[in-house]
Amino acid sequence: MYLPIAVVIVFSFNESKLPVRFTGFSLKWYQELIHDDAMIEALGNSLFLGVVSCLVSAVIGTLGAVGLSRIHWKTKGILEYISILPLMIPEIILGMVLMAFFYMMNLPFGMLTLLIGHTVFCVPYILMEVKARLAGMDPSLEEAARDLGAGPFRAFWDIILPLIMPAVLSGSLLAFAMSMDDVVISIFINGPRLATLPIKVYTQIKTGVTPEVNALCTIMLVFTLLILLVYNLIGKLTKHRTK
């Protein structure tokens, strides 16, 4: 499973442009990447899109999960099904529907339409994670806070939100990964002057993908591993201080 990732890392240091034979160690593709303004801009667009869409989705998904956990309507099951429906719709159909909707709303295609479209399919990931967390949470904790004089907002902010925060973070990370990886939906709702990283790489297939992509993937992988290491280190230090 990790062999393709290892191949990408190795060939990011390959001197040859052709990814079929390792001809020698070189850092020229990293230098090419640094001077490739179009690729750097596409990466920045993808990072901005992923972060903003996940922040908006985290708010909507968390509030939606909390609201669904507190209603007891007969139509609750239908509402839960509708809330995760974007995950079940094929991406090509969802992209066409969003494109038609934005055209009817007379919205200019670009970053705004991308943000709305990515938020649409990011919300269900966070909603499902938070909903599962709320299902296993003891409701007496909130009731105790209310008995001690806390209002609804104070009980949610001080009791509920800290307990569901791990689910919010895990759902947000999953949604961020899906946003960074999306090609199909982004192609339908993207503007002509804006390119995200997946679209940039996809369009390069016609002219040939250079090892710059391997270098970029290696940098992103190292950055991700560093984040995971720091996160685990902080978790261990927090547990040590707690003990």
C-alpha positions as CSV (number, residue, x, y, z in Angstrom):
1,M,0.0,0.0,0.0
2,Y,2.9,2.4,0.8
3,L,5.0,1.3,-2.2
4,P,3.5,3.9,-4.6
5,I,4.2,6.6,-2.1
6,A,7.8,5.4,-1.7
7,V,8.2,5.5,-5.5
8,V,6.9,9.1,-5.7
9,I,9.4,10.2,-3.0
10,V,12.3,8.4,-4.7
11,F,11.6,9.8,-8.2
12,S,11.2,13.3,-6.9
13,F,15.0,13.2,-6.6
14,N,15.5,11.7,-10.0
15,E,17.6,13.6,-12.5
16,S,15.7,12.3,-15.5
17,K,12.3,13.7,-16.5
18,L,11.0,10.3,-17.4
19,P,9.6,8.3,-14.4
20,V,10.8,4.9,-15.7
21,R,14.5,4.8,-14.7
22,F,16.5,6.4,-11.9
23,T,19.5,8.1,-13.6
24,G,20.9,10.0,-10.7
25,F,20.2,12.1,-7.6
26,S,19.2,15.7,-8.2
27,L,17.2,18.5,-6.5
28,K,16.4,20.3,-9.7
29,W,12.7,19.4,-9.6
30,Y,12.4,21.1,-6.2
31,Q,14.1,24.1,-7.7
32,E,11.7,24.0,-10.6
33,L,8.8,23.8,-8.2
34,I,9.9,26.8,-6.2
35,H,10.0,28.9,-9.4
36,D,6.7,27.5,-10.8
37,D,4.4,30.4,-9.9
38,A,1.3,28.7,-11.4
39,M,1.8,25.5,-9.3
40,I,2.4,27.5,-6.1
41,E,-0.7,29.6,-6.8
42,A,-2.8,26.5,-7.4
43,L,-1.5,25.0,-4.1
44,G,-2.4,28.3,-2.3
45,N,-5.9,28.2,-3.8
46,S,-6.4,24.6,-2.7
47,L,-5.2,25.3,0.9
48,F,-7.4,28.4,1.2
49,L,-10.4,26.5,-0.2
50,G,-9.9,23.5,2.0
51,V,-9.4,25.6,5.2
52,V,-12.3,28.0,4.7
53,S,-14.7,25.3,3.5
54,C,-13.8,23.1,6.5
55,L,-14.3,25.9,8.9
56,V,-17.8,26.7,7.5
57,S,-18.6,23.0,7.4
58,A,-17.5,22.5,11.0
59,V,-19.9,25.2,12.2
60,I,-22.9,23.9,10.1
61,G,-22.1,20.2,10.7
62,T,-21.7,20.6,14.4
63,L,-24.9,22.7,14.9
64,G,-26.8,20.3,12.6
65,A,-25.7,17.2,14.6
66,V,-26.6,18.8,17.9
67,G,-30.0,19.9,16.5
68,L,-30.7,16.4,15.1
69,S,-29.8,14.8,18.5
70,R,-32.4,17.0,20.3
71,I,-35.4,16.6,18.1
72,H,-37.9,13.7,18.4
73,W,-40.0,14.2,15.3
74,K,-41.3,11.4,13.2
75,T,-39.4,12.8,10.3
76,K,-36.1,12.7,12.1
77,G,-34.9,9.7,10.1
78,I,-35.7,11.5,6.8
79,L,-33.8,14.6,7.9
80,E,-30.8,12.5,8.8
81,Y,-30.9,10.8,5.4
82,I,-31.1,14.1,3.6
83,S,-28.2,15.5,5.6
84,I,-25.8,12.8,4.3
85,L,-27.3,12.6,0.8
86,P,-24.4,14.5,-0.8
87,L,-22.1,11.6,0.1
88,M,-24.4,9.1,-1.8
89,I,-24.7,11.2,-5.0
90,P,-22.0,10.5,-7.6
91,E,-19.6,13.4,-7.9
92,I,-20.3,14.0,-11.6
93,I,-24.0,14.4,-10.9
94,L,-23.5,16.6,-7.9
95,G,-21.1,18.7,-9.9
96,M,-23.6,19.1,-12.8
97,V,-26.4,20.0,-10.3
98,L,-24.2,22.6,-8.6
99,M,-23.2,24.1,-11.9
100,A,-26.8,24.4,-13.0
101,F,-27.8,25.9,-9.7
102,F,-25.1,28.5,-9.7
103,Y,-25.9,29.4,-13.3
104,M,-29.6,29.9,-12.3
105,M,-28.5,32.1,-9.3
106,N,-26.3,34.1,-11.7
107,L,-23.3,33.6,-9.5
108,P,-19.9,34.1,-11.1
109,F,-17.9,30.9,-11.3
110,G,-14.7,31.1,-9.2
111,M,-13.7,30.9,-5.6
112,L,-17.2,31.7,-4.2
113,T,-18.8,28.8,-6.1
114,L,-15.9,26.5,-5.1
115,L,-16.4,27.4,-1.5
116,I,-20.1,26.7,-1.6
117,G,-19.7,23.5,-3.5
118,H,-16.9,22.1,-1.3
119,T,-18.9,23.0,1.8
120,V,-21.9,21.0,0.5
121,F,-19.9,17.8,0.4
122,C,-17.8,18.5,3.5
123,V,-20.7,19.1,5.9
124,P,-21.8,15.4,6.0
125,Y,-18.4,14.2,7.1
126,I,-18.4,16.4,10.1
127,L,-22.1,15.9,10.8
128,M,-21.7,12.1,10.9
129,E,-18.6,12.2,13.2
130,V,-20.3,14.6,15.7
131,K,-23.6,12.7,15.6
132,A,-21.9,9.5,16.5
133,R,-20.1,11.3,19.3
134,L,-23.3,12.7,20.7
135,A,-25.0,9.3,20.5
136,G,-22.5,7.9,23.0
137,M,-22.4,10.9,25.3
138,D,-24.1,10.9,28.7
139,P,-27.0,13.4,28.6
140,S,-26.9,13.8,32.4
141,L,-23.8,16.0,32.0
142,E,-25.7,18.7,30.3
143,E,-28.6,18.3,32.7
144,A,-26.3,18.7,35.6
145,A,-24.9,22.0,34.1
146,R,-28.5,23.3,33.6
147,D,-29.4,22.3,37.2
148,L,-26.4,24.4,38.4
149,G,-27.7,27.5,36.7
150,A,-26.0,27.4,33.3
151,G,-28.1,28.6,30.3
152,P,-28.5,26.6,27.1
153,F,-25.6,28.4,25.4
154,R,-23.3,28.2,28.4
155,A,-24.0,24.5,28.9
156,F,-23.2,23.8,25.2
157,W,-20.0,25.9,25.2
158,D,-18.6,24.6,28.5
159,I,-19.9,21.0,28.5
160,I,-21.0,19.8,25.1
161,L,-18.5,21.4,22.8
162,P,-15.3,20.2,24.6
163,L,-16.7,16.7,24.6
164,I,-17.5,16.6,20.9
165,M,-14.4,18.6,19.8
166,P,-12.4,15.4,19.0
167,A,-15.2,14.4,16.6
168,V,-15.3,17.9,15.1
169,L,-11.5,17.8,14.5
170,S,-11.5,14.3,13.0
171,G,-14.4,15.2,10.7
172,S,-12.7,18.4,9.7
173,L,-9.5,16.7,8.8
174,L,-11.3,14.1,6.7
175,A,-13.3,16.9,5.0
176,F,-10.1,18.8,4.4
177,A,-8.5,15.8,2.7
178,M,-11.6,15.3,0.5
179,S,-11.5,19.0,-0.4
180,M,-7.8,18.9,-1.3
181,D,-8.4,15.8,-3.4
182,D,-11.5,16.8,-5.3
183,V,-11.3,17.1,-9.1
184,V,-14.7,16.2,-10.6
185,I,-16.9,18.7,-8.7
186,S,-14.3,21.5,-8.9
187,I,-14.1,21.2,-12.7
188,F,-17.8,21.8,-13.0
189,I,-18.0,24.8,-10.7
190,N,-14.6,26.4,-11.2
191,G,-14.0,29.7,-13.1
192,P,-11.7,30.0,-16.1
193,R,-9.1,32.1,-14.3
194,L,-8.8,30.0,-11.2
195,A,-7.0,26.6,-10.7
196,T,-6.8,24.4,-7.7
197,L,-3.9,21.9,-7.3
198,P,-5.9,18.8,-8.4
199,I,-7.2,20.6,-11.5
200,K,-3.7,21.9,-12.3
201,V,-2.2,18.4,-12.1
202,Y,-5.1,16.9,-14.0
203,T,-4.8,19.4,-16.9
204,Q,-1.1,18.7,-17.1
205,I,-1.8,15.2,-18.2
206,K,-2.4,16.4,-21.7
207,T,1.1,18.0,-21.9
208,G,2.9,15.6,-19.6
209,V,3.3,15.6,-15.8
210,T,6.8,16.5,-14.8
211,P,8.5,15.3,-11.6
212,E,7.6,18.7,-10.0
213,V,4.4,16.9,-9.0
214,N,6.5,14.3,-7.2
215,A,8.5,17.0,-5.4
216,L,5.3,18.7,-4.4
217,C,3.7,15.5,-3.1
218,T,6.9,14.7,-1.1
219,I,6.8,18.2,0.5
220,M,3.1,17.8,1.4
221,L,3.8,14.3,2.8
222,V,6.6,15.5,5.0
223,F,4.5,18.5,6.2
224,T,1.6,16.1,7.1
225,L,3.9,13.8,9.0
226,L,5.4,16.7,11.0
227,I,1.8,17.8,11.9
228,L,1.0,14.3,13.1
229,L,4.2,14.0,15.1
230,V,3.6,17.4,16.8
231,Y,0.0,16.4,17.5
232,N,1.0,13.1,19.1
233,L,3.7,14.9,21.1
234,I,1.2,17.4,22.4
235,G,-1.2,14.6,23.3
236,K,1.5,12.7,25.2
237,L,2.6,15.8,27.1
238,T,-1.0,16.6,28.0
239,K,-1.6,13.1,29.3
240,H,1.7,13.3,31.3
241,R,0.7,16.6,32.9
242,T,-2.8,15.3,33.7
243,K,-1.3,12.2,35.5
